[in-house]
Amino acid sequence: MAGTQLHGRLPGIQVGRAIAALGVFYFHTHLALNYFDPARLYTWKFLADRGAAGVDLFFAISGFIVCYVSSTPGYTPFSFLAKRFFRIYPLNALATLVMIMLFSRSIGGPPHEIELGRVLRSLLIVPQQTPMNAVGWTLEYEVVFYLVSAILIPLGGVRLLLLWCVAAAAIGTEIAPQPPIIARFGDDHYASFAAGVFAYMMVSRLSPRWSSSLVLLVLAIVTYVYGLNVSYWMTPVACCLAVSGMALLPSAPRPFVKLGDISYGLYVWHWPVFMILPWLAYRKQFDPANGELWRWFLLVAVVAVASASWMWFERPINRWAARWLALRSKGRDVPGDPSPEVIR
């Protein structure tokens, strides 16, 4: 992939992360608003029904980024996995500890659900039925995908990774349902990872351009809005088109890029915040008619928590990891990765 034209942080991909996180946020808001009068909620039905597809978009972006990172000078499986470890594990561990604290106070679940095995599996992101932070199941797929990518890309490049993703999706679908330890290695979610890998293969040698980007994004929207009436598999197709279009965006509004920076925090922290609101509502006897107001207050609260998490926890860890890996590479006379920001 030496001839790749894409470079830098890819602002459109950051926007895609923000859209994915906000879609999942909205999809889950009904859990936080179950105390309130549903007749007084002004729910956007499209997002309420389809916001979960944000997870598919996240997976497709991961597929794209894995391939993109593998094309940078100085790429090694070790550096790639090290960056992903420091990007994912520390924040997940912090969120898991917060969930343990909430469970201990009977917020989000009874105290007896704090089991040592469950806690350890959650901290290690090992496949299980229900992690302490319920949205952590997606991280289990991410970790497996990163491990497989680090093995397959050096052996056969992104084409071999694409082949594996397609096979994992096809085989997993045929033998569903499966226990988590098997599902994390093969089920229909890998079609979304494959979508991202194929998106990279489509656009890696192109330069960012508004015309190409907008055409692909329009096709993605049309495919997703109308394609699900044809087949579930149109979701990965839409994700492939969307990621391709976002990767080719020459620029993006800074606020949306900033939301992309904190998207992992938005995803991880929204669940604990959502667990707190019903508990508060019952204790403080909130007005059941104000549910819609609380939905948007939750958005502000989650953005604030994710922003603080990014500034004071995630970014310092990422920067330390990047410096450590750069020093390690320098000591071994290995060219450094010129774009450490891509670990986001």
Secondary structure, 3 states (H helix, E strand, C coil): CCCCCCCCCCHHHHHHHHHHHHHHHHHHHHHHCCCCCHHHCCCCHHHHHHCCHHHHHHHHHHHHHHHHHHCCCCCCHHHHHHHHHHHHHHHHHHHHHHHHHHHHCCCCCCHHHCCHHHHHHHHHCCCCCCCCCHHHHHHHHHHHHHHHHHHHHHHHHHHHHHHHHHHHHHHHHHCCCCCHHHHCCCCCCHHHHHHHHHHHHHHCCCCCCHHHHHHHHHHHHHHHHHHCCCCCCHHHHHHHHHHHHHHCCCCCCHHHHHHHHCHHHHHHHHHHHHHHHHHHHHHHCCCHHHHHHHHHHHHHHHHHHHHHHHHHHHHHHHHHHHHHHHHHHHHCCCCCCCCHHHHC
